[in-house]
Amino acid sequence: MSRLILFNKPMNVLSQFTDRGSPTQRATLSDYIDVPGVYPAGRLDRDSEGLLLLTDDGKLQARIADPRFKLPKTYLVQVEGVPDEAAIRQLCSGVELKDGPTRPARAEIIADPQLWPRDPPVRFRKSVPDTWLRLTIREGRNRQVRRMTAAVGHPTLRLVRWSIGEWNLSGVEPGKWCDAAHK
């Protein structure tokens, strides 16, 4: 039977088990997960937090990570400013990026999700409000969510991937993991 691990990746942790070529030792998955034979199904940028799935099943890994399967990925995104209806509509209909238009997404303004504290904390500016969005995409380009929010005039301050397909972070603390079957 294959194994599927749900990991709540903290900020500043690489989505790999080793850090080759860096003059300074950065945190990696091996600092948190001591399970032989599992590999990440997809990536999550070092400056992003949240759900990372790991498995020992190559077919499952491909199904999760490959954009052809269009698994929805939902992010909780803290952005600078307050997006208006036009910005939300643009996110929903697709945003033009340098590498082409994004697929339509689901986007909505939400109340502060009351997540765990981030280390380091998001820079607070009294003169610039911030807003939380729930953004669901079905592709996974490099830094896509950050580029999408910037393209509509609201740079990302904090990015937390909450779910991938049927799996989510509910009950998984930052830096902790659990088996999907035992969740």
N, C-alpha and C positions, 0 to 999 in steps of 0.2 A: 504494500500500500504506500502511496506517495505521501510526502509530508509537505504541509503548507504552513508557513510561519507568518504571523502578522506582527510587524515591528513598528513601534512608534519612534521614528528616527528624530533625535533632537537636532537642533540647528548646529552647524559646524561639524557634522559627522559625514564622512564620505560614504557613498552608497556602494562600497566595495570593501573587501576584506584586507587589502594591503594598500599602502601608500608608497608607491614607487616613484622615485625621481624628485621627491620634495626634500629641500634642505632641512625643513623642520618637520617633526613627526606630527601628523594630523590624526585626529580620531577617525577610526574606521569601524566597520561592522564587527570586526574581531574584538573590539573593546567591549562589545555588548552581547554578542551571540557566539556561543561555543558549541555549535552543532555542525558536525562534519557532513560534507556532501550537499549542503544547500547553497543556492545562489540567488541573487536578486532577480526578480522578474520585472525588469524595467529599472529606471533610475529616479532619483530625487536629488535635486541640486543640493550642494553642501549648505547653502544659505536658506534652504527650505526645510520644513518640519513635516512630520506626519507619517502616514501609512506607507510602508515599504513591504512588499510581499516577497518572501523567499521560499524556494521549493527545491526538491531534489528530482523533480519530474520535468524533463526537457520539453515534453509536449505541453504540459500545463504552463510552464514558463513562457513558451512561445505564444500560447493563447492569451495570456495575461498581457504580455509586453507588445505583441505585434499589433500595429494600428489597423490592420485588415480586419481584426475581430471587433474593433470599435467598442471595447468595454468602456462604459462611462467612468470617468474619474472626477470626483467632486472635491473641490477645494474651498476652504474658508480663507478669504482674502481680505486683509486689512489694507485699504487704499488711502492715499492722500486725497483730501477734499471730499466733496459730496457729489457723486455722479447724478446727473439729471436723467430724465426719461430717454433722451436721445442717446446718451452714452450706454445705458442699459440695452436699448434697442439695437445699437451697433454691436455690442457684445453678443447679443442673441442671434443676429443675422449673419455674423461673421465679420472679422476685422481684417483689413488689408495690412499684411506685414511684408517685410522685404523679401521673404521667401514665398510670397503668394498669400492668397486669402485663407483664413481659417474656416473650418466647417462651422455651421451654426452651433451655438452653445446655449445652455440654460443659464441665465444670470438673474439674480435678484438681490436687492438690499435686504440685509437681515439685522436683527439686534445683535449686540456684542455677544458672541457665543460663550463668553466666560471660560476661556481655555486656561491651561496651566501658564504660569509666568514663563516668559522667554528669557534665555540667557545668551547674549546680553539683551536687555529690554529694548523695545522699539523706541526710537528717539521721539520724544513728545515735544510738539511745538504748539504753544498756546494760541498762536495766531492762525494756525492751519488746522481745520477739523479733519477727522478721519472717519471712514465708513467701513463697515464690514459687508462683504458680498459672499454669496454662495454661487460658485461658478462650476458648471459641469461641462466637461469637454469629452469628445470621443476620438481624440488624436493625441499625440504626445510629442510635439516638436520641442526642440531645445529652448528652455526658458519661455515656453509659449504663454503661460498665464501672465507672467510679468510683462512680456511684450504686448499682450492684448490690452491689459489695463493701462499701460503707458500710452498705447496708440489712441486710446479714448480720453487721454488727458488726466489719468489718475494713477500715478505710479504706485506699485505695490510696496507696502511697508512690512507686511508679514504674510507668509504663505504657508498654509497647513493643508496637506492633502488628507481629507477625511475618509474618503472611500474609493475603492476600485471595484467595479461590478458589485457583487453581493457582499463584499467584505468591507468592514469599517473599523474605526478605532475605538468604538464604544467599549469602555472598561479597560483599555490598554494605556497605562501611564507612560509618559515620555521616558525613553531609554529602556523600556521593558518590551517583552514579546510574549506571545502565546501561540500555541498550535491552533489552527483554524477549527479543527474538530473539537477542541476542548474549550472553546471560547464561551 
